[in-house]
Structure formats: C-alpha cells, structure tokens
C-alpha cells in the first residue's frame, strides 16, 4: 500500500469520526424528544458534506 492510500484512508477515518461527533447531539435530541428544526438542518448538512467527502476520498483510495 502506498503512502497516498494510507493518507486518504486516515482522512476517511477522521472524517467519519468527526461526522459521528457532530451528529451525536441532534440524535440525542431525538431520543430525548426535544427535536427541533435546527437539528434536522444540522443532520442534513453533516450527512451531505460527509457523503460528498467520503465519495471523493474513497475514489482516491480506489485509484
């Protein structure tokens, strides 16, 4: 495995841990039944950005 693949694999892991951290609070508000419209926007934004970056990172790993 070359250095580029290792680097992008680490970026992929860090990106997903950051997304999980950012999604923890909105998901817990669902569990606590205190869900608000802002939580929905945060979930949509985090998932959209993470999905776009994950696809790009995965494509770089697969090359």
DSSP file (Angstrom, degrees, kcal/mol; ACC not computed):
  #  RESIDUE AA STRUCTURE BP1 BP2  ACC     N-H-->O    O-->H-N    N-H-->O    O-->H-N    TCO  KAPPA ALPHA  PHI   PSI    X-CA   Y-CA   Z-CA
    1    1 A X              0   0    0      0, 0.0     2,-0.1     0, 0.0     0, 0.0   0.000 360.0 360.0 360.0 130.8    0.0    0.0    0.0
    2    2 A X     >  -     0   0    0      1,-0.1     4,-1.8     4,-0.0     3,-0.2  -0.330 360.0-103.6 -86.6 171.2    1.5    3.3   -1.0
    3    3 A X  H  > S+     0   0    0      1,-0.2     4,-2.7     2,-0.2     5,-0.2   0.855 117.0  58.0 -61.9 -38.6    1.6    6.5    1.1
    4    4 A X  H  > S+     0   0    0      1,-0.2     4,-2.4     2,-0.2    -1,-0.2   0.912 107.2  47.0 -61.4 -43.3   -1.2    8.2   -0.8
    5    5 A X  H  > S+     0   0    0     -3,-0.2     4,-2.0     2,-0.2    -1,-0.2   0.887 112.5  49.6 -66.8 -38.7   -3.7    5.4    0.0
    6    6 A X  H  X S+     0   0    0     -4,-1.8     4,-2.1     2,-0.2    -2,-0.2   0.923 111.4  49.6 -65.5 -43.6   -2.7    5.4    3.7
    7    7 A X  H  X S+     0   0    0     -4,-2.7     4,-2.2     1,-0.2    -2,-0.2   0.935 113.2  45.1 -61.0 -48.3   -3.1    9.1    3.9
    8    8 A X  H  X S+     0   0    0     -4,-2.4     4,-2.3     1,-0.2    -1,-0.2   0.829 110.3  55.4 -68.2 -30.7   -6.5    9.1    2.3
    9    9 A X  H  X S+     0   0    0     -4,-2.0     4,-2.0     2,-0.2    -1,-0.2   0.895 108.9  47.5 -66.6 -39.4   -7.6    6.1    4.5
   10   10 A X  H  X S+     0   0    0     -4,-2.1     4,-2.6     2,-0.2     5,-0.2   0.905 111.4  50.4 -66.8 -40.8   -6.6    8.1    7.6
   11   11 A X  H  X S+     0   0    0     -4,-2.2     4,-2.7     1,-0.2    -2,-0.2   0.908 109.0  53.0 -61.1 -41.7   -8.5   11.2    6.3
   12   12 A X  H  X S+     0   0    0     -4,-2.3     4,-1.9     2,-0.2    -2,-0.2   0.913 111.4  45.6 -59.2 -45.5  -11.5    8.9    5.6
   13   13 A X  H  X S+     0   0    0     -4,-2.0     4,-2.1     2,-0.2    -2,-0.2   0.922 113.9  47.1 -66.0 -45.5  -11.5    7.6    9.2
   14   14 A X  H  X S+     0   0    0     -4,-2.6     4,-2.4     1,-0.2    -2,-0.2   0.904 110.7  53.7 -63.9 -41.0  -11.0   11.1   10.8
   15   15 A X  H  X S+     0   0    0     -4,-2.7     4,-2.1    -5,-0.2    -1,-0.2   0.904 110.0  46.4 -60.5 -42.9  -13.8   12.5    8.6
   16   16 A X  H  X S+     0   0    0     -4,-1.9     4,-2.1     2,-0.2    -1,-0.2   0.861 111.2  51.1 -72.0 -34.8  -16.3    9.8    9.7
   17   17 A X  H  X S+     0   0    0     -4,-2.1     4,-2.1     2,-0.2    -2,-0.2   0.896 110.6  50.0 -66.1 -38.9  -15.4   10.2   13.4
   18   18 A X  H  X S+     0   0    0     -4,-2.4     4,-2.4     2,-0.2    -2,-0.2   0.898 110.1  50.3 -65.4 -39.9  -16.0   14.0   13.1
   19   19 A X  H  X S+     0   0    0     -4,-2.1     4,-1.7     2,-0.2    -2,-0.2   0.907 109.6  50.5 -64.7 -40.7  -19.3   13.3   11.5
   20   20 A X  H  X S+     0   0    0     -4,-2.1     4,-0.9     1,-0.2    -1,-0.2   0.897 110.6  49.9 -63.3 -39.3  -20.3   11.0   14.2
   21   21 A X  H >X S+     0   0    0     -4,-2.1     4,-0.6     1,-0.2     3,-0.5   0.911 111.6  47.7 -64.1 -42.8  -19.3   13.6   16.8
   22   22 A X  H 3X S+     0   0    0     -4,-2.4     4,-0.5     1,-0.2    -1,-0.2   0.755 113.0  49.1 -71.5 -24.0  -21.4   16.3   15.0
   23   23 A X  H 3X S+     0   0    0     -4,-1.7     4,-2.0    -5,-0.2     5,-0.2   0.595  90.3  82.3 -89.5 -11.1  -24.4   14.0   14.8
   24   24 A X  H <X S+     0   0    0     -4,-0.9     4,-2.2    -3,-0.5     5,-0.2   0.926  90.9  47.3 -61.3 -47.5  -24.4   12.9   18.4
   25   25 A X  H  X S+     0   0    0     -4,-0.6     4,-1.7     2,-0.2    -1,-0.2   0.929 113.3  45.8 -65.3 -47.6  -26.2   16.0   19.8
   26   26 A X  H  X S+     0   0    0     -4,-0.5     4,-1.2     1,-0.2    -1,-0.2   0.892 113.9  49.9 -63.4 -36.5  -29.1   16.1   17.2
   27   27 A X  H  X S+     0   0    0     -4,-2.0     4,-2.0     1,-0.2     3,-0.2   0.899 109.1  51.7 -67.7 -39.2  -29.6   12.3   17.5
   28   28 A X  H  X S+     0   0    0     -4,-2.2     4,-2.4    -5,-0.2    -1,-0.2   0.831 104.5  57.1 -67.0 -29.7  -29.7   12.6   21.3
   29   29 A X  H  <>S+     0   0    0     -4,-1.7     5,-2.9     2,-0.2     6,-0.3   0.828 105.8  51.1 -69.2 -29.2  -32.4   15.4   21.0
   30   30 A X  H ><5S+     0   0    0     -4,-1.2     3,-1.1    -3,-0.2    -2,-0.2   0.926 110.7  48.1 -67.5 -44.8  -34.5   12.9   19.0
   31   31 A X  H 3<5S+     0   0    0     -4,-2.0    -2,-0.2     1,-0.3    -1,-0.2   0.890 113.1  47.3 -62.8 -39.8  -34.1   10.3   21.8
   32   32 A X  T 3<5S-     0   0    0     -4,-2.4    -1,-0.3    -5,-0.1    -2,-0.2   0.428 112.3-121.4 -82.2   1.5  -35.0   12.9   24.4
   33   33 A X  T < 5S+     0   0    0     -3,-1.1    -3,-0.2    -4,-0.2    -2,-0.1   0.849  83.2 114.3  59.8  38.1  -38.0   14.0   22.4
   34   34 A X      < +     0   0    0     -5,-2.9    -4,-0.2    -6,-0.1     2,-0.2  -0.168  39.2 155.9-123.3  36.2  -36.7   17.6   22.1
   35   35 A X        -     0   0    0     -6,-0.3     2,-0.3    -5,-0.2    -9,-0.0  -0.438  17.9-175.3 -71.0 134.1  -36.2   17.6   18.4
   36   36 A X    >>  -     0   0    0     -2,-0.2     4,-1.3   -10,-0.1     3,-0.5  -0.785  40.3-103.4-125.4 169.7  -36.2   21.0   16.7
   37   37 A X  H 3> S+     0   0    0     -2,-0.3     4,-1.9     1,-0.2     5,-0.2   0.851 118.4  58.9 -63.4 -35.6  -36.0   22.2   13.1
   38   38 A X  H 3> S+     0   0    0      1,-0.2     4,-2.0     2,-0.2    -1,-0.2   0.835 101.0  55.9 -63.0 -33.2  -32.4   23.3   13.6
   39   39 A X  H <> S+     0   0    0     -3,-0.5     4,-2.4     2,-0.2    -1,-0.2   0.891 105.6  51.5 -65.7 -39.1  -31.4   19.7   14.5
   40   40 A X  H  X S+     0   0    0     -4,-1.3     4,-2.5     1,-0.2    -2,-0.2   0.921 109.7  49.2 -63.7 -43.6  -32.9   18.5   11.2
   41   41 A X  H  X S+     0   0    0     -4,-1.9     4,-2.5     1,-0.2    -1,-0.2   0.880 110.8  50.8 -63.5 -37.2  -30.9   21.0    9.3
   42   42 A X  H  X S+     0   0    0     -4,-2.0     4,-2.6     2,-0.2     5,-0.3   0.915 110.6  48.6 -66.7 -42.3  -27.7   20.0   11.1
   43   43 A X  H  X S+     0   0    0     -4,-2.4     4,-2.4     2,-0.2     5,-0.2   0.934 113.6  46.7 -62.3 -45.9  -28.3   16.3   10.4
   44   44 A X  H  X S+     0   0    0     -4,-2.5     4,-2.2     1,-0.2    -2,-0.2   0.918 114.3  47.4 -63.3 -43.6  -28.9   17.0    6.7
   45   45 A X  H  X S+     0   0    0     -4,-2.5     4,-2.5     2,-0.2     5,-0.3   0.931 113.8  46.0 -65.0 -46.2  -25.9   19.3    6.4
   46   46 A X  H  X S+     0   0    0     -4,-2.6     4,-2.5     1,-0.2     5,-0.2   0.926 115.0  46.7 -64.6 -44.5  -23.5   16.9    8.1
   47   47 A X  H  X S+     0   0    0     -4,-2.4     4,-2.4    -5,-0.3    -1,-0.2   0.889 113.5  48.9 -66.1 -38.2  -24.7   13.9    6.2
   48   48 A X  H  X S+     0   0    0     -4,-2.2     4,-2.3    -5,-0.2    -2,-0.2   0.955 115.2  42.3 -65.9 -50.2  -24.5   15.7    2.9
   49   49 A X  H  X S+     0   0    0     -4,-2.5     4,-2.5     1,-0.2     5,-0.2   0.914 116.2  49.3 -63.8 -42.7  -21.0   17.1    3.4
   50   50 A X  H  X S+     0   0    0     -4,-2.5     4,-2.9    -5,-0.3     5,-0.2   0.913 110.6  50.1 -63.8 -42.8  -19.8   13.8    4.8
   51   51 A X  H  X S+     0   0    0     -4,-2.4     4,-2.2    -5,-0.2    -1,-0.2   0.921 111.9  47.5 -62.8 -44.0  -21.2   11.8    1.9
   52   52 A X  H  X S+     0   0    0     -4,-2.3     4,-1.9     1,-0.2    -2,-0.2   0.934 116.4  43.2 -62.5 -46.4  -19.6   14.1   -0.7
   53   53 A X  H  X S+     0   0    0     -4,-2.5     4,-2.5     1,-0.2    -2,-0.2   0.866 112.3  53.5 -70.0 -35.5  -16.2   14.0    1.0
   54   54 A X  H  X S+     0   0    0     -4,-2.9     4,-3.0    -5,-0.2     5,-0.2   0.906 108.4  49.9 -64.4 -41.0  -16.4   10.2    1.7
   55   55 A X  H  X S+     0   0    0     -4,-2.2     4,-2.2    -5,-0.2    -2,-0.2   0.933 113.0  46.5 -63.6 -45.0  -17.1    9.5   -2.0
   56   56 A X  H  X S+     0   0    0     -4,-1.9     4,-1.6     2,-0.2    -2,-0.2   0.907 115.0  46.4 -62.6 -42.2  -14.1   11.7   -3.1
   57   57 A X  H  X S+     0   0    0     -4,-2.5     4,-2.0     2,-0.2    -2,-0.2   0.915 111.6  51.1 -67.1 -42.7  -11.9   10.1   -0.5
   58   58 A X  H  X S+     0   0    0     -4,-3.0     4,-2.3     1,-0.2    -2,-0.2   0.883 108.0  53.0 -62.8 -38.0  -13.0    6.6   -1.4
   59   59 A X  H  X S+     0   0    0     -4,-2.2     4,-0.9     1,-0.2    -1,-0.2   0.877 108.7  50.1 -64.8 -36.6  -12.3    7.3   -5.1
   60   60 A X  H  < S+     0   0    0     -4,-1.6     3,-0.2     1,-0.2    -2,-0.2   0.871 111.3  48.7 -69.2 -35.6   -8.8    8.4   -4.2
   61   61 A X  H  < S+     0   0    0     -4,-2.0    -2,-0.2     1,-0.2    -1,-0.2   0.898 109.1  53.2 -67.9 -39.9   -8.2    5.2   -2.2
   62   62 A X  H  <        0   0    0     -4,-2.3    -1,-0.2     1,-0.3    -2,-0.2   0.692 360.0 360.0 -71.6 -19.1   -9.5    3.0   -5.0
   63   63 A X     <        0   0    0     -4,-0.9    -1,-0.3    -3,-0.2    -2,-0.1   0.502 360.0 360.0 -66.8 360.0   -7.2    4.5   -7.7
